[in-house]
Amino acid sequence: MIQRRSFLKTSAIVALGGLMPKPKQPHIVVVGAGAFGGWTALFLRRQGARVTLLDAWGPGNSRASSGGETRVIRATYGPRVVYTRMAARALTLWKEHERRWHRQLYHGIGVLWLVESDEQYEKSALPILRDAKVRFEELTGPDVARRFPQINCERVRWAIFENDGGYLTARRACAAVLEGFLAEGGEYRQLAVQPLAPRGGELSDLTLSDGSTLTADRFVFACGPWLGSLFPDVIGDRVRATRQEVFYFGTPPGDRRFTEDTMPVWADHGTTFMYGIPGNEWRGFKVADDTRGPVFDPTGGERAPIEARVCQYEESPDEHFIIDRHPAAANAWLVGGGSGHGFKHGPAVGELVARLVQTDTVPDEQFRLARFAR
Ligand SMILES: Cc1cc2nc3c(=O)[nH]c(=O)nc-3n(C[C@H](O)[C@H](O)[C@H](O)COP(=O)(O)OP(=O)(O)OC[C@H]3O[C@@H](n4cnc5c(N)ncnc54)[C@H](O)[C@@H]3O)c2cc1C
């Protein structure tokens, strides 16, 4: 039997609880609705924060690094354990969100890593892939030639076939993330943030391109190739935009050998690192060179060719991502340096950044700005 005194005490607590104001949710502004910012905003919102997402031109716009049709998703990363694990986590999240949003963003047609002379990268990846439980097959050169007769395998010694690798539809995925974010109660505004230079303590507000001011408790800047121009002193050329060209080749009429029906994504890690995505959605056969191009202006740089596309990498000096607090504003986070491989990791990066921002945790050493000071 409940004692009267204890009953009264309990009811008083319940009544008080009912009257107590709910703890105020922090207001977090995320600048940049690309692969990094969009997913970060979504996960922050899901954790219960009030989130405003800003973008100058929109998610996956034609200037953004996340724009364009497709991006490769693969887990082979040579000796870089962190990205294999991140890619595996990201794949789980991509699949989960496809189901949640009832739309296809991931095409699991496999990724074929062709090994010619130098096999260091692929050899060092094998134990890491096994450890991360990534499904893959090791194929001999003749295996590859039999399985994919449309590929010239003269110089191919062996290959890794990542069964669950494939490609993601890039700008569509960015749009889907925005829609998901809005559906879960996020706010999006298409405005640019003016450059700022925090001087110490905390950042309190931003000036926007319409002349207004936006205040918030915390800020995340995921501005891709623009991160350096927004924070010239802290980032500067630690995120360098490099010009990258992508070509779409027409295939012979009616020929399905170079479309996703019969061909996987491929990466040829020979003297230069070339990769491609077979024809999909009636677009051509995509070929790109991973070699870093010259420095490029992401806002005004010339992108003229038709059915070839000029994009830019946001290259960090060591090709590791940058995920850290602004050194002069403890409540402002800088996220970028995707370095030509960031897109696939979007959901895993977003999940990680949302956790760091909400819990005020120190990020992993390899993502911090301090590494450049050494
Ligand atoms: C040609 C090419 C091929 C690639 N291939 C692959 C691949 O196969 N697989 C893979 O995983 N990755 C790949 N990448 C890399 C990947 O696409 C990028 O690392 C990733 O998309 C970067 O995302 P982000 O959110 O950091 O930047 P972005 O997508 O550039 O997003 C930044 C956003 O910030 C906004 N912004 C900037 N400044 C401001 C401001 N002041 N105010 C408001 N908004 C602002 C921009 O409008 C933009 O939308 C490739 C990149 C390129 C260019």
The ligand as an SDF file (V2000), in Angstrom:
LIG
                    3D

 53 58  0  0  0  0  0  0  0  0999 V2000
   34.7250   16.0770  -59.2890 C   0  0  0  0  0  0  0  0  0  0  0  0
   34.5670   15.5480  -57.9020 C   0  0  0  0  0  0  0  0  0  0  0  0
   34.4650   14.1990  -57.6940 C   0  0  0  0  0  0  0  0  0  0  0  0
   34.3410   13.6890  -56.4020 C   0  0  0  0  0  0  0  0  0  0  0  0
   34.1900   12.3470  -56.2410 N   0  0  0  0  0  0  0  0  0  0  0  0
   33.8990   11.8550  -55.0060 C   0  0  0  0  0  0  0  0  0  0  0  0
   33.5360   10.5100  -54.8750 C   0  0  0  0  0  0  0  0  0  0  0  0
   33.4640    9.7840  -55.8690 O   0  0  0  0  0  0  0  0  0  0  0  0
   33.2130   10.0510  -53.6300 N   0  0  0  0  0  0  0  0  0  0  0  0
   33.2410   10.8540  -52.5300 C   0  0  0  0  0  0  0  0  0  0  0  0
   32.9520   10.3880  -51.4330 O   0  0  0  0  0  0  0  0  0  0  0  0
   33.5870   12.1640  -52.6320 N   0  0  0  0  0  0  0  0  0  0  0  0
   33.8980   12.6720  -53.8520 C   0  0  0  0  0  0  0  0  0  0  0  0
   34.2120   13.9990  -53.9980 N   0  0  0  0  0  0  0  0  0  0  0  0
   34.3610   14.8360  -52.8080 C   0  0  0  0  0  0  0  0  0  0  0  0
   33.0550   15.2640  -52.2210 C   0  0  0  0  0  0  0  0  0  0  0  0
   32.1200   15.5450  -53.2360 O   0  0  0  0  0  0  0  0  0  0  0  0
   33.2840   16.4740  -51.3170 C   0  0  0  0  0  0  0  0  0  0  0  0
   34.3420   16.1950  -50.3950 O   0  0  0  0  0  0  0  0  0  0  0  0
   32.0300   16.8080  -50.5270 C   0  0  0  0  0  0  0  0  0  0  0  0
   30.9170   16.8820  -51.3840 O   0  0  0  0  0  0  0  0  0  0  0  0
   32.2380   18.1330  -49.8010 C   0  0  0  0  0  0  0  0  0  0  0  0
   31.0430   18.4860  -49.1500 O   0  0  0  0  0  0  0  0  0  0  0  0
   30.9790   19.8060  -48.2960 P   0  0  0  0  0  0  0  0  0  0  0  0
   29.6590   19.7970  -47.6420 O   0  0  0  0  0  0  0  0  0  0  0  0
   32.1960   19.9440  -47.4460 O   0  0  0  0  0  0  0  0  0  0  0  0
   31.1110   21.0010  -49.3790 O   0  0  0  0  0  0  0  0  0  0  0  0
   30.0400   21.6010  -50.4170 P   0  0  0  0  0  0  0  0  0  0  0  0
   29.2580   20.5590  -51.0600 O   0  0  0  0  0  0  0  0  0  0  0  0
   30.8050   22.5360  -51.3070 O   0  0  0  0  0  0  0  0  0  0  0  0
   29.0570   22.4130  -49.5070 O   0  0  0  0  0  0  0  0  0  0  0  0
   29.3860   23.6860  -48.9860 C   0  0  0  0  0  0  0  0  0  0  0  0
   28.1450   24.5460  -49.0830 C   0  0  0  0  0  0  0  0  0  0  0  0
   28.4040   25.7540  -48.3770 O   0  0  0  0  0  0  0  0  0  0  0  0
   27.7450   26.7980  -49.0540 C   0  0  0  0  0  0  0  0  0  0  0  0
   28.4380   28.0370  -48.6710 N   0  0  0  0  0  0  0  0  0  0  0  0
   29.7340   28.3340  -48.8690 C   0  0  0  0  0  0  0  0  0  0  0  0
   30.0210   29.5390  -48.3470 N   0  0  0  0  0  0  0  0  0  0  0  0
   28.8680   30.0050  -47.8190 C   0  0  0  0  0  0  0  0  0  0  0  0
   28.5180   31.1850  -47.1290 C   0  0  0  0  0  0  0  0  0  0  0  0
   29.4140   32.1530  -46.8980 N   0  0  0  0  0  0  0  0  0  0  0  0
   27.2490   31.3580  -46.7340 N   0  0  0  0  0  0  0  0  0  0  0  0
   26.3140   30.3790  -46.9490 C   0  0  0  0  0  0  0  0  0  0  0  0
   26.5980   29.2510  -47.6030 N   0  0  0  0  0  0  0  0  0  0  0  0
   27.8600   29.0610  -48.0160 C   0  0  0  0  0  0  0  0  0  0  0  0
   27.8700   26.4450  -50.5380 C   0  0  0  0  0  0  0  0  0  0  0  0
   26.8500   27.0340  -51.3100 O   0  0  0  0  0  0  0  0  0  0  0  0
   27.7820   24.9280  -50.5020 C   0  0  0  0  0  0  0  0  0  0  0  0
   26.4840   24.4590  -50.7970 O   0  0  0  0  0  0  0  0  0  0  0  0
   34.3390   14.5480  -55.2860 C   0  0  0  0  0  0  0  0  0  0  0  0
   34.4390   15.9300  -55.4850 C   0  0  0  0  0  0  0  0  0  0  0  0
   34.5320   16.4300  -56.7730 C   0  0  0  0  0  0  0  0  0  0  0  0
   34.6060   17.9100  -56.9660 C   0  0  0  0  0  0  0  0  0  0  0  0
  1  2  1  0
  2  3  1  0
  2 52  2  0
  3  4  2  0
  4  5  1  0
  4 50  1  0
  5  6  2  0
  6  7  1  0
  6 13  1  0
  7  8  2  0
  7  9  1  0
  9 10  1  0
 10 11  2  0
 10 12  1  0
 12 13  2  0
 13 14  1  0
 14 15  1  0
 14 50  1  0
 15 16  1  0
 16 17  1  0
 16 18  1  0
 18 19  1  0
 18 20  1  0
 20 21  1  0
 20 22  1  0
 22 23  1  0
 23 24  1  0
 24 25  2  0
 24 26  1  0
 24 27  1  0
 27 28  1  0
 28 29  2  0
 28 30  1  0
 28 31  1  0
 31 32  1  0
 32 33  1  0
 33 34  1  0
 33 48  1  0
 34 35  1  0
 35 36  1  0
 35 46  1  0
 36 37  1  0
 36 45  1  0
 37 38  2  0
 38 39  1  0
 39 40  1  0
 39 45  2  0
 40 41  1  0
 40 42  2  0
 42 43  1  0
 43 44  2  0
 44 45  1  0
 46 47  1  0
 46 48  1  0
 48 49  1  0
 50 51  2  0
 51 52  1  0
 52 53  1  0
M  END
$$$$
